[in-house]
Amino acid sequence: MVKTLTKHGNSYALVIDRAILELIRATPETPFEIISDGRSLVLTPVRDPAEERKFNKAVEGVHKRFGRALKKLAE
């Protein structure tokens, strides 16, 4: 996907499509960590540790309950 910057007051903004935000579980209130090596930017949503534990616990529950079925579907 190629995006261009949009003028936003005296600055520029990069608009992130809703589908991408849903994929990374981000909302307009989600803070992002921005890292750069001078050529590239990496944006990572900053997760609330309690939210992350809750999500990981839910993933574990799904794996325990449906793990074998998911493995068969993957084959």
N, CA, C and O atoms as a DFTB+ gen file, in Angstrom:
300 C
 N C O
     1  1       0.844      -1.164       0.000
     2  2       0.000       0.000       0.000
     3  2       0.893       1.232       0.000
     4  3       1.844       1.322       0.776
     5  1       0.582       2.163      -0.864
     6  2       1.327       3.416      -0.937
     7  2       0.395       4.537      -0.491
     8  3      -0.731       4.645      -0.977
     9  1       0.862       5.366       0.431
    10  2       0.071       6.474       0.963
    11  2       0.847       7.769       0.765
    12  3       2.074       7.756       0.661
    13  1       0.135       8.871       0.714
    14  2       0.773      10.187       0.662
    15  2       0.340      10.985       1.883
    16  3      -0.690      10.707       2.496
    17  1       1.151      11.984       2.222
    18  2       0.838      12.834       3.364
    19  2      -0.255      13.829       2.994
    20  3      -0.384      14.235       1.840
    21  1      -1.034      14.211       3.995
    22  2      -2.116      15.167       3.829
    23  2      -1.802      16.399       4.667
    24  3      -1.378      16.272       5.816
    25  1      -2.008      17.600       4.102
    26  2      -1.778      18.841       4.846
    27  2      -2.752      18.913       6.014
    28  3      -3.953      18.701       5.846
    29  1      -2.224      19.216       7.205
    30  2      -3.039      19.294       8.425
    31  2      -2.548      20.501       9.213
    32  3      -1.631      20.386      10.026
    33  1      -3.163      21.669       8.972
    34  2      -2.686      22.896       9.609
    35  2      -1.312      23.237       9.078
    36  3      -1.115      23.318       7.866
    37  1      -0.347      23.440       9.986
    38  2       1.034      23.724       9.586
    39  2       1.872      22.454       9.493
    40  3       3.086      22.526       9.298
    41  1       1.238      21.294       9.629
    42  2       1.944      20.015       9.622
    43  2       1.377      19.134       8.518
    44  3       0.555      19.568       7.711
    45  1       1.830      17.905       8.505
    46  2       1.323      16.904       7.581
    47  2       0.891      15.680       8.369
    48  3       1.437      15.388       9.434
    49  1      -0.089      14.971       7.840
    50  2      -0.620      13.792       8.524
    51  2      -0.636      12.622       7.556
    52  3      -0.741      12.798       6.342
    53  1      -0.532      11.437       8.111
    54  2      -0.667      10.212       7.344
    55  2      -1.969       9.561       7.786
    56  3      -2.106       9.196       8.953
    57  1      -2.917       9.410       6.887
    58  2      -4.212       8.838       7.214
    59  2      -4.096       7.319       7.169
    60  3      -3.646       6.751       6.174
    61  1      -4.503       6.672       8.248
    62  2      -4.451       5.209       8.330
    63  2      -5.869       4.684       8.132
    64  3      -6.782       5.059       8.869
    65  1      -6.052       3.828       7.151
    66  2      -7.371       3.294       6.823
    67  2      -7.960       2.520       8.000
    68  3      -7.238       1.908       8.786
    69  1      -9.281       2.564       8.099
    70  2      -9.994       1.888       9.188
    71  2      -9.653       0.396       9.232
    72  3      -9.472      -0.158      10.316
    73  1      -9.564      -0.258       8.078
    74  2      -9.253      -1.696       8.056
    75  2      -7.911      -1.981       8.710
    76  3      -7.765      -2.980       9.415
    77  1      -6.937      -1.122       8.486
    78  2      -5.612      -1.297       9.105
    79  2      -5.715      -1.089      10.610
    80  3      -5.131      -1.848      11.383
    81  1      -6.452      -0.070      11.028
    82  2      -6.620       0.187      12.467
    83  2      -7.302      -0.995      13.153
    84  3      -6.918      -1.375      14.259
    85  1      -8.308      -1.575      12.505
    86  2      -8.983      -2.739      13.084
    87  2      -8.033      -3.925      13.165
    88  3      -8.048      -4.671      14.145
    89  1      -7.213      -4.100      12.146
    90  2      -6.259      -5.207      12.123
    91  2      -5.290      -5.144      13.300
    92  3      -4.968      -6.173      13.894
    93  1      -4.827      -3.952      13.637
    94  2      -3.863      -3.802      14.735
    95  2      -4.546      -3.428      16.054
    96  3      -3.879      -3.089      17.032
    97  1      -5.897      -3.493      16.071
    98  2      -6.686      -3.211      17.269
    99  2      -6.364      -1.829      17.832
   100  3      -6.107      -1.686      19.028
   101  1      -6.379      -0.800      16.957
   102  2      -6.097       0.569      17.373
   103  2      -7.340       1.431      17.182
   104  3      -8.143       1.195      16.280
   105  1      -7.482       2.420      18.035
   106  2      -8.559       3.394      17.941
   107  2      -7.913       4.777      17.836
   108  3      -6.695       4.899      17.969
   109  1      -8.712       5.815      17.599
   110  2      -8.126       7.170      17.569
   111  2      -7.450       7.560      18.882
   112  3      -6.606       8.456      18.895
   113  1      -7.809       6.902      19.986
   114  2      -7.208       7.224      21.290
   115  2      -5.937       6.417      21.571
   116  3      -5.248       6.689      22.554
   117  1      -5.616       5.441      20.738
   118  2      -4.455       4.580      20.969
   119  2      -3.160       5.364      20.772
   120  3      -2.952       5.949      19.708
   121  1      -2.288       5.386      21.779
   122  2      -0.976       6.020      21.581
   123  2      -0.080       5.091      20.763
   124  3      -0.205       3.869      20.837
   125  1       0.818       5.681      19.988
   126  2       1.742       4.912      19.164
   127  2       3.179       5.260      19.525
   128  3       3.514       6.420      19.766
   129  1       4.015       4.238      19.556
   130  2       5.461       4.445      19.668
   131  2       5.979       4.556      18.238
   132  3       5.639       3.736      17.386
   133  1       6.799       5.569      17.977
   134  2       7.350       5.769      16.636
   135  2       8.857       5.606      16.713
   136  3       9.529       6.274      17.498
   137  1       9.377       4.708      15.884
   138  2      10.812       4.443      15.825
   139  2      11.275       4.722      14.398
   140  3      10.577       4.400      13.438
   141  1      12.448       5.318      14.268
   142  2      12.999       5.597      12.947
   143  2      14.479       5.265      12.921
   144  3      15.203       5.479      13.893
   145  1      14.910       4.736      11.781
   146  2      16.342       4.518      11.572
   147  2      16.915       5.596      10.655
   148  3      18.043       5.472      10.177
   149  1      16.144       6.645      10.410
   150  2      16.575       7.720       9.536
   151  2      16.045       7.566       8.122
   152  3      16.087       8.516       7.340
   153  1      15.547       6.387       7.781
   154  2      15.003       6.130       6.437
   155  2      13.578       5.600       6.505
   156  3      12.791       5.820       5.584
   157  1      13.244       4.916       7.571
   158  2      11.936       4.283       7.703
   159  2      11.312       4.646       9.039
   160  3      12.007       4.988       9.996
   161  1       9.984       4.564       9.087
   162  2       9.240       4.745      10.329
   163  2       8.553       3.440      10.678
   164  3       8.038       2.745       9.803
   165  1       8.548       3.112      11.955
   166  2       7.787       1.970      12.447
   167  2       6.861       2.500      13.534
   168  3       7.315       3.049      14.538
   169  1       5.556       2.330      13.322
   170  2       4.558       2.760      14.303
   171  2       4.021       1.529      14.992
   172  3       3.559       0.596      14.335
   173  1       4.077       1.516      16.320
   174  2       3.596       0.383      17.098
   175  2       2.598       0.870      18.133
   176  3       2.921       1.753      18.928
   177  1       1.376       0.309      18.140
   178  2       0.418       0.721      19.165
   179  2       0.948       0.376      20.556
   180  3       1.456      -0.723      20.780
   181  1       0.826       1.316      21.476
   182  2       1.217       1.077      22.858
   183  2       0.015       0.441      23.551
   184  3      -1.067       1.025      23.601
   185  1       0.216      -0.746      24.076
   186  2      -0.873      -1.494      24.703
   187  2      -0.886      -1.300      26.205
   188  3       0.160      -1.234      26.850
   189  1      -2.073      -1.212      26.741
   190  2      -2.271      -1.222      28.182
   191  2      -1.956      -2.644      28.643
   192  3      -2.543      -3.592      28.121
   193  1      -1.054      -2.820      29.598
   194  2      -0.685      -4.184      30.020
   195  2      -1.882      -5.035      30.428
   196  3      -1.895      -6.234      30.153
   197  1      -2.884      -4.451      31.075
   198  2      -4.064      -5.220      31.476
   199  2      -4.839      -5.690      30.244
   200  3      -5.328      -6.819      30.210
   201  1      -4.949      -4.826      29.235
   202  2      -5.637      -5.192      27.994
   203  2      -4.877      -6.312      27.282
   204  3      -5.483      -7.247      26.759
   205  1      -3.568      -6.211      27.267
   206  2      -2.746      -7.226      26.603
   207  2      -2.884      -8.584      27.296
   208  3      -2.980      -9.614      26.629
   209  1      -2.893      -8.589      28.626
   210  2      -3.085      -9.849      29.362
   211  2      -4.459     -10.451      29.062
   212  3      -4.584     -11.658      28.857
   213  1      -5.480      -9.603      29.040
   214  2      -6.829     -10.064      28.735
   215  2      -6.899     -10.674      27.333
   216  3      -7.508     -11.727      27.142
   217  1      -6.280     -10.019      26.363
   218  2      -6.268     -10.528      24.988
   219  2      -5.527     -11.869      24.923
   220  3      -6.015     -12.821      24.315
   221  1      -4.356     -11.938      25.547
   222  2      -3.581     -13.183      25.521
   223  2      -4.324     -14.323      26.207
   224  3      -4.246     -15.469      25.763
   225  1      -5.039     -14.020      27.282
   226  2      -5.826     -15.041      27.970
   227  2      -6.945     -15.545      27.061
   228  3      -7.228     -16.743      27.033
   229  1      -7.583     -14.641      26.320
   230  2      -8.640     -15.038      25.390
   231  2      -8.077     -15.917      24.280
   232  3      -8.704     -16.906      23.901
   233  1      -6.906     -15.573      23.755
   234  2      -6.270     -16.379      22.701
   235  2      -5.949     -17.775      23.243
   236  3      -6.171     -18.774      22.558
   237  1      -5.432     -17.843      24.462
   238  2      -5.143     -19.151      25.071
   239  2      -6.414     -19.985      25.211
   240  3      -6.396     -21.189      24.952
   241  1      -7.519     -19.352      25.620
   242  2      -8.784     -20.063      25.759
   243  2      -9.277     -20.619      24.436
   244  3      -9.755     -21.752      24.371
   245  1      -9.160     -19.825      23.384
   246  2      -9.556     -20.293      22.057
   247  2      -8.668     -21.460      21.635
   248  3      -9.149     -22.451      21.084
   249  1      -7.379     -21.335      21.896
   250  2      -6.447     -22.407      21.522
   251  2      -6.773     -23.704      22.272
   252  3      -6.781     -24.782      21.676
   253  1      -7.040     -23.598      23.573
   254  2      -7.363     -24.796      24.353
   255  2      -8.658     -25.436      23.866
   256  3      -8.765     -26.659      23.765
   257  1      -9.638     -24.588      23.566
   258  2     -10.952     -25.109      23.201
   259  2     -11.010     -25.615      21.758
   260  3     -11.649     -26.630      21.482
   261  1     -10.341     -24.909      20.835
   262  2     -10.478     -25.222      19.417
   263  2      -9.151     -25.552      18.730
   264  3      -9.093     -25.633      17.503
   265  1      -8.093     -25.742      19.511
   266  2      -6.758     -25.951      18.939
   267  2      -6.677     -27.084      17.935
   268  3      -6.127     -26.915      16.847
   269  1      -7.222     -28.240      18.293
   270  2      -7.168     -29.389      17.374
   271  2      -7.951     -29.120      16.092
   272  3      -7.490     -29.447      14.998
   273  1      -9.121     -28.531      16.226
   274  2      -9.937     -28.225      15.047
   275  2      -9.229     -27.216      14.145
   276  3      -9.244     -27.357      12.923
   277  1      -8.606     -26.195      14.747
   278  2      -7.889     -25.205      13.946
   279  2      -6.699     -25.835      13.237
   280  3      -6.395     -25.487      12.096
   281  1      -6.023     -26.765      13.912
   282  2      -4.875     -27.435      13.289
   283  2      -5.343     -28.259      12.095
   284  3      -4.695     -28.253      11.049
   285  1      -6.459     -28.968      12.241
   286  2      -6.991     -29.762      11.131
   287  2      -7.393     -28.863       9.959
   288  3      -7.151     -29.202       8.801
   289  1      -8.001     -27.731      10.261
   290  2      -8.374     -26.802       9.197
   291  2      -7.162     -26.253       8.466
   292  3      -7.217     -25.988       7.265
   293  1      -6.071     -26.084       9.194
   294  2      -4.853     -25.546       8.576
   295  2      -4.182     -26.550       7.660
   296  3      -3.434     -26.167       6.760
   297  1      -4.444     -27.842       7.880
   298  2      -3.797     -28.869       7.063
   299  2      -4.436     -29.039       5.744
   300  3      -3.998     -29.869       4.947
